[in-house]
Amino acid sequence: MVLVGDGHRLAGVGAVAATDLHGEQIAVTAHRDGAGYDRVVAELLAELGVAAALVRSAPGPAFCRAVAHGDALALTTAPETLHPNVTARPLEPARTLAFELLWRDQTASPALNELVRVAQNVKRGTTTRRALAAVA
């Protein structure tokens, strides 16, 4: 998905073509906790042949504020909730993101066990993403 501020030229309905991202500023976290996300965004843009500027944005709520103010776009999986001034539009061509959960058996805890259980149920389609977010 492409997150777009309501006042941005790409705000609207329907899919955003990858070519429409040329020359745009794409927000990334530039934070060690978001390094995986930042790498995936850079790799996706390269795969699509898109020349866009990756710009540093603060993680968390500030990330969506940058998009809402029109300072940048963001790429993400389908979000369940959005900042009030942000629209999520599908990216065309569509891409999927593989997600892997790794853990050490010897460091198990009740919280970790619940996270693994809910993640397995999400994968099987028996639990909503909201449940996973609540555990994390």
ZAZANU-935895 format. One record per residue: x, y, z of N, C-alpha, C in turn; residue number from 0. Coordinates in pm, 1 decimal, decimal comma, always signed. Atoms other than C-alpha are relative to their C-alpha. Last residue first. Example, Ala and Ser with C-alpha at 12.3 -4.5 7.8 and 13.67 -1.06 7.14 Angstrom:
2
REC       nxx       nyy       nzz      caxx      cayy      cazz       cxx       cyy       czz  zalum
REC     -82,0    -119,0      -6,0   +1367,0    -106,0    +714,0     -77,0    +109,0     +73,0      1
REC     +89,0    -119,0      +0,0   +1230,0    -450,0    +780,0     +90,0    +120,0      +0,0      0
end
This chain:
136
REC       nxx       nyy       nzz      caxx      cayy      cazz       cxx       cyy       czz  zalum
REC    -129,0     -64,5     +21,9    +282,9    -732,0   +2031,5      +5,6    +128,2     +77,8    135
REC    -103,4     +76,5     -68,3     -12,6    -918,5   +2181,0    +132,7     +70,6     -10,4    134
REC     +23,9      -9,9    -144,0    -271,5    -657,3   +2085,7    +107,0     -73,4     +78,8    133
REC     -44,3    -132,2     -43,5    -125,7    -626,3   +1735,9     -16,5     +16,2    +150,0    132
REC    -146,1      +1,1      +2,5    -163,1   -1001,4   +1686,8     +54,2    +134,3     +48,2    131
REC     -44,5     +80,9    -114,0    -526,6    -989,2   +1794,5    +150,8      -2,2      +7,0    130
REC     +18,8     -81,1    -120,5    -593,5    -701,5   +1552,9     +47,3     -74,9    +123,0    129
REC    -124,8     -73,0     -23,7    -444,6    -911,3   +1272,7      -9,4     +84,0    +125,9    128
REC     -17,1    -125,8     +73,2    -746,0   -1136,6   +1302,3    +134,7     +61,5     +32,0    127
REC      -8,8    -114,0     -90,6    -729,7   -1498,2   +1414,2     +19,0    +125,6     -84,1    126
REC     +99,8     +17,9    -104,8    -827,1   -1823,5   +1238,8      +0,6    +113,7    +101,8    125
REC    +121,4     -73,8     +28,8    -656,8   -1744,5    +908,4    -107,6     -14,7    +106,1    124
REC    +104,6     +94,7     +39,8    -394,3   -2017,0    +937,3    -131,2     +70,1     -31,6    123
REC     -45,1     +66,2    +122,1    -118,7   -1753,4    +937,0    -105,7     -97,2     -51,4    122
REC     +15,3     -98,3    +107,1    -312,9   -1550,3   +1192,4     +38,8     -63,9    -132,8    121
REC    +142,2      -7,1     +33,6    -343,3   -1861,2   +1408,4     -27,5    +101,4    -109,8    120
REC     +33,7    +123,0     +72,0     +33,0   -1917,9   +1395,6    -147,3      +0,2     -40,0    119
REC     -58,4     -10,5    +134,3     +91,6   -1553,9   +1489,7     -31,3    -124,6     -82,4    118
REC     +84,9     -89,4     +78,0    -150,8   -1588,0   +1783,7     +53,2     +13,4    -143,6    117
REC    +130,1     +64,2     +21,9     +31,2   -1893,5   +1918,7     -90,1     +86,4     -88,1    116
REC     -18,6    +107,5     +98,0    +376,1   -1737,8   +1869,3    -133,5     -65,3     -31,3    115
REC     -30,5     -62,3    +129,1    +271,2   -1417,9   +2048,4     +13,5    -105,6    -108,1    114
REC    +126,4     -53,8     +50,9    +111,4   -1620,1   +2329,8     +20,2     +66,4    -135,9    113
REC     +85,0    +112,8     +39,4    +427,4   -1826,6   +2380,8    -131,9     +48,7     -58,7    112
REC     -51,5     +51,8    +126,2    +635,7   -1508,5   +2382,0     -86,0    -115,0     -49,5    111
REC     +28,1     -99,7    +103,5    +415,9   -1351,5   +2650,4     +48,0     -48,2    -137,0    110
REC    +143,3      -0,7     +32,4    +418,7   -1669,5   +2863,1     -34,2     +99,8    -111,3    109
REC     +69,0     -67,8    -108,7    +798,9   -1690,5   +2835,1    -148,8      -3,9     -35,0    108
REC    +145,5     -14,3      +5,4   +1026,8   -1905,1   +2621,1     -53,3     +70,5    +124,4    107
REC     +33,2    -123,5     -69,3   +1399,6   -1838,3   +2629,1    -150,7     +24,8      +2,5    106
REC     -50,9      +1,4    -137,1   +1512,9   -2194,6   +2549,2     -31,6    +128,4     +76,3    105
REC     +80,4     +84,3     -88,0   +1287,9   -2218,1   +2246,1     +45,7      +9,5    +144,7    104
REC     -80,0    +104,9     -62,0   +1458,3   -1924,8   +2079,5     -88,7     -79,1     +94,7    103
REC     -16,0      -9,3    -143,8   +1242,9   -1719,8   +1848,1     +83,2    -115,7     +49,3    102
REC    -101,9     +88,8     -54,6   +1196,9   -1643,3   +1480,3      +8,3     +21,6    +149,7    101
REC     -11,9     -18,4    -143,5    +888,9   -1497,2   +1314,2     +97,7    -104,2     +52,0    100
REC     -46,6    +116,8     -73,3    +905,3   -1462,3    +939,4     +15,5     +36,3    +146,1     99
REC     -23,8     -30,7    -140,1    +710,2   -1223,3    +724,0     +40,6    -128,7     +69,0     98
REC     -14,3    +120,7     -81,9    +709,7   -1228,1    +346,0     +33,2     +42,3    +142,0     97
REC    -116,4      -2,7     -87,6    +586,9    -906,1    +192,2      +1,2    -126,5     +83,5     96
REC     +25,0     +55,4    -131,9    +351,6    -903,9    -101,7    +131,1      +0,5     +77,2     95
REC    -109,7     +80,0     -54,5    +361,4    -682,3    -405,8     -44,0     -55,6    +134,0     94
REC      +9,5     +40,1    -140,0     +91,4    -530,8    -623,1    +120,3     -85,5     +38,7     93
REC     +44,8    +137,2     -24,8    +189,1    -376,2    -953,8      +6,3     -34,5    +149,3     92
REC     +10,6     +83,0    +120,1     +31,7    -137,6    -882,9    +131,9      +6,0     -74,1     91
REC    -112,8     -20,7     +91,6     +38,3     -11,6    -524,8     -18,0     -95,1    -117,2     90
REC     -77,7    +116,8     +43,3    -294,6      -0,5    -343,3    +112,3     +41,1     -94,9     89
REC     +35,3     +39,2    +136,4    -398,5    +330,9    -189,3     +84,4    -120,5     -39,2     88
REC     -78,0    +116,2     +45,1    -404,0    +413,1    +180,5     -51,4     -38,6    -138,0     87
REC     +74,5     +97,6     +78,3    -527,9    +764,9    +259,3     +94,0    -112,3     -39,1     86
REC     -78,5     +89,9     +84,3    -386,3    +986,2    +532,3     -93,1    -100,3     -67,3     85
REC     -25,7     -68,9    +126,9    -544,8   +1290,5    +697,1     +83,9     -81,6     -96,3     84
REC    +119,1     -59,2     +62,6    -712,7   +1105,7    +987,6     +23,5     +64,8    -136,4     83
REC      +5,6    -137,6     -46,5    -404,6    +888,3   +1058,9    -118,7     +65,6     -72,6     82
REC     -81,7    -102,2     +64,1    -489,0    +536,3    +951,3     -11,2    +131,2     +75,6     81
REC     +42,5    -135,9     -33,7    -617,5    +218,7   +1107,3     +97,5     +97,5     -63,8     80
REC    +137,2      +9,7     -49,8    -605,4    -142,2    +987,2     -55,2    +136,9     +37,7     79
REC     +19,4     -39,6    -139,6    -300,7     -85,7    +769,3    -146,1     -13,9     +40,8     78
REC    +133,2     -57,3     -18,6    -250,8    -289,4    +450,1     -22,9     +35,4    +146,6     77
REC    +101,5    +101,1     +22,2    +125,2    -343,8    +431,0    -134,8     +64,9     +27,5     76
REC     +29,6     +85,9    -113,8    +337,6     -35,7    +406,3     -90,6    -114,5     -43,4     75
REC     +40,5    +130,0     +50,1    +492,2    +218,1    +174,4     -18,8     -91,5    +119,6     74
REC     -54,1    +115,6     -70,6    +507,8    +579,4    +283,1     -52,4    -125,6     -66,3     73
REC     +90,2    +114,2     +11,3    +468,5    +911,8    +105,5     +59,8    -110,8     +85,2     72
REC     -49,4    +124,4     +58,8    +649,4   +1225,3    +211,0    -116,5     -96,4     -18,4     71
REC    -146,0      -5,6      +9,7    +614,2   +1584,9    +335,2     +57,3    -122,9     -70,0     70
REC     -42,1      -3,6    +139,1    +242,1   +1594,2    +257,5    +149,6      +6,1     -19,4     69
REC     -35,2    -137,1     +36,5    +144,9   +1689,7    +611,4     +46,9     +12,4    -144,6     68
REC    +120,3     -83,0      -8,6     -37,0   +1357,3    +658,2     +27,4    +143,7     -42,5     67
REC     +83,7     +31,6    +116,0    +270,1   +1166,3    +536,8    -122,0     +91,8      -2,1     66
REC     -75,1     -46,2    +117,3    +500,0   +1336,5    +786,9     -80,0     -25,3    -127,5     65
REC     +15,0    -145,6      +8,1    +233,7   +1288,9   +1054,5     +73,7     +55,6    -121,2     64
REC    +123,6     -31,7     +73,0    +222,6    +916,2    +976,7     -23,2    +150,2     -10,7     63
REC     -14,5     +54,3    +135,1    +587,5    +870,4   +1078,7    -122,9     +35,7     -83,4     62
REC     -63,3    -105,1     +80,2    +541,4   +1097,6   +1380,5     +17,4     -44,5    -144,8     61
REC     +99,6     -95,2     +50,4    +296,1    +842,2   +1519,6     +59,7    +109,8     -87,2     60
REC    +123,4     -14,8     -76,3    +567,3    +575,0   +1548,8     -94,2    +101,2     -62,3     59
REC     +88,6    +115,8      -6,9    +913,9    +618,6   +1400,4    -128,0     +33,2     +76,7     58
REC      +0,6     +60,6    -132,5   +1065,9    +956,1   +1311,7     -93,1    -121,0      +0,0     57
REC    +115,4     -44,6     -77,3   +1108,5   +1019,9    +943,7      +7,1     -67,3    +135,7     56
REC     +11,2     +43,6    -138,3   +1421,5    +998,9    +733,3    -124,1     +61,5     +65,1     55
REC     -20,3    -106,6     -97,3   +1377,7   +1050,7    +363,2     -27,0     -52,9    +140,0     54
REC     +36,9     +51,2    -131,3   +1424,2    +793,4     +89,4     +32,8    +107,9    +101,1     53
REC     -88,7     -35,8    -110,4   +1430,1    +977,6    -241,8     -53,9     -59,5    +128,8     52
REC     +63,9     -85,2    -100,3   +1258,8    +805,0    -532,1    +101,3     +27,2    +109,6     51
REC    -100,8     -90,1     -54,6   +1391,3    +651,3    -853,0     -70,8     +98,2     +91,6     50
REC     +46,4    -132,5     -40,9   +1151,2    +363,3    -914,6    +115,4     +78,6     +60,1     49
REC     -68,2     -97,3     +85,1   +1273,9     +61,1   -1110,2     -39,7    +143,5     +30,8     48
REC     +97,8     -63,5     +87,7   +1012,6    -163,4    -946,1     +62,5    +101,5     -94,5     47
REC     +62,8    +105,9     +81,4   +1280,7    -389,7    -799,3     -98,3     +58,7    -100,4     46
REC     -99,3     +42,1     +99,2   +1475,1     -82,8    -681,1     -59,8    -105,4     -93,3     45
REC     -12,8    -108,2     +97,6   +1164,8     +57,5    -510,0     +99,7     -36,8    -109,5     44
REC    +121,7      -3,8     +80,0   +1099,1    -277,3    -345,0      +8,5    +108,2    -106,4     43
REC      -3,9    +112,2     +94,6   +1459,9    -311,1    -228,6    -122,8      -0,4     -90,9     42
REC    -103,9     -28,6     +99,6   +1458,5     +36,2     -71,2      +5,9    -109,9    -105,8     41
REC     +47,6    -111,0     +82,8   +1126,0     -31,6    +103,7    +101,4     +30,2    -110,4     40
REC    +105,4     +52,4     +87,6   +1244,5    -373,2    +226,5     -51,9    +110,0     -92,4     39
REC     -63,1     +81,8    +103,6   +1568,2    -222,4    +362,1    -104,4     -51,4     -98,4     38
REC     -70,1     -90,9     +91,2   +1380,7     +50,7    +551,8     +63,1     -77,4    -115,7     37
REC    +101,2     -70,6     +79,6   +1145,6    -206,4    +703,1     +67,5     +89,2    -103,4     36
REC     +58,3     +99,4     +89,9   +1434,4    -424,2    +819,0    -103,4     +62,9     -92,1     35
REC     -95,6     +28,7    +107,6   +1619,6    -123,7    +960,4     -55,5    -101,2     -99,6     34
REC     +71,6      +3,8    +126,5   +1314,5      -9,4   +1158,5     +89,4     -36,1    -117,0     33
REC    +114,0     +90,2     -14,2   +1448,2     -87,7   +1506,0     -80,4     -11,8    -129,4     32
REC     -44,6    +139,5      -3,4   +1785,2     +62,3   +1407,2    -116,2     -97,5     +13,1     31
REC     -21,6     +36,6    -140,1   +1618,5    +389,9   +1309,2     +37,0    -147,6      +3,0     30
REC    -140,9     -32,2     -25,9   +1624,5    +550,8    +965,7     +34,9     -25,9    +146,5     29
REC     -21,1     -32,7    -140,5   +1243,1    +524,1    +980,1    +141,4     +47,6     +30,1     28
REC     -54,1    +119,4     -65,5   +1166,1    +548,1    +611,3     +33,7     +41,2    +142,7     27
REC     -43,0      -0,3    -140,1    +948,9    +804,2    +435,7     +51,7    -137,1     +40,9     26
REC     +58,9    +114,7     -67,7    +936,1    +806,2     +55,0     +57,4      -4,5    +141,7     25
REC     -71,7     +26,5    -123,8   +1001,3   +1138,8    -116,5     -75,6    -109,6     +73,2     24
REC     +67,1     -25,7    -127,2    +870,6   +1134,1    -471,9     +95,1     -23,5    +117,2     23
REC     -27,2    -134,8     -48,8   +1083,8   +1163,6    -783,9     -65,9     +34,5    +132,1     22
REC    -126,9     -60,2     +43,2    +933,4    +855,0    -945,3     +10,2    +142,9     +52,6     21
REC     -85,5     -24,6    -116,1    +640,3    +726,2    -732,6    +134,2     +62,0     -37,8     20
REC     +42,0    -125,6     -62,7    +389,1    +761,7   -1018,0     +87,0     +35,9    +120,2     19
REC     -64,8    -110,6     +70,9    +585,1    +492,0   -1205,8     -38,9    +135,8     +57,6     18
REC    -137,1     -13,2     -49,2    +477,6    +240,0    -940,9     +70,2    +118,1     -67,1     17
REC     -97,5     +69,7     +84,1    +117,4    +303,3   -1041,0    +140,1     +25,2     +55,1     16
REC    -109,3     -89,4     +37,9    -103,5    +412,3    -753,8     +97,3     -82,4     -82,2     15
REC    -140,9     +36,9     -18,1    -422,3    +209,3    -734,4     +93,3    +113,3     -42,2     14
REC     -60,7     +94,5     +92,5    -772,0    +343,7    -695,6    +147,7     -19,0     +27,6     13
REC     +47,7    +137,6     -12,6    -896,5    +653,7    -521,6     +70,0     -86,5    -103,1     12
REC    +113,8     +32,2     +85,5    -748,8    +994,7    -458,7     -44,4    -141,7     +26,1     11
REC    +119,1     +32,2     -78,7    -438,8   +1146,6    -309,3    -115,9     -24,7     -96,5     10
REC     +41,4    +138,5     +21,2    -147,8   +1124,5    -552,5    -119,6     -40,6     +86,7      9
REC     +47,2     +16,9    +137,7    -107,7   +1504,8    -579,2     -46,7    -142,0     -29,1      8
REC    -105,5     +37,3     +94,5     -81,0   +1523,5    -199,3     -58,7     -21,5    -139,4      7
REC     -28,7    -110,6     +90,5    -341,4   +1713,3      +2,8    +103,6     -31,3    -106,4      6
REC    +119,3     -43,2     +73,6    -495,4   +1404,3    +167,4     +26,7    +112,4     -99,3      5
REC     +69,6    -108,5     -69,2    -154,7   +1266,3    +263,3    -112,7     +51,6     -86,2      4
REC      -3,5    -130,9     +65,5     -67,7    +940,9     +87,5     -75,1    +100,7     +85,7      3
REC     +66,9     -95,1     -88,0     +14,8    +598,0    +227,0     +24,0    +139,5     -54,5      2
REC     -65,8    -130,4      -1,7    +101,1    +359,4     -55,0     -82,2     +90,0     +91,8      1
REC     +84,0    -118,2      +0,0      +0,0      +0,0      +0,0     +88,6    +124,7      +0,0      0
end
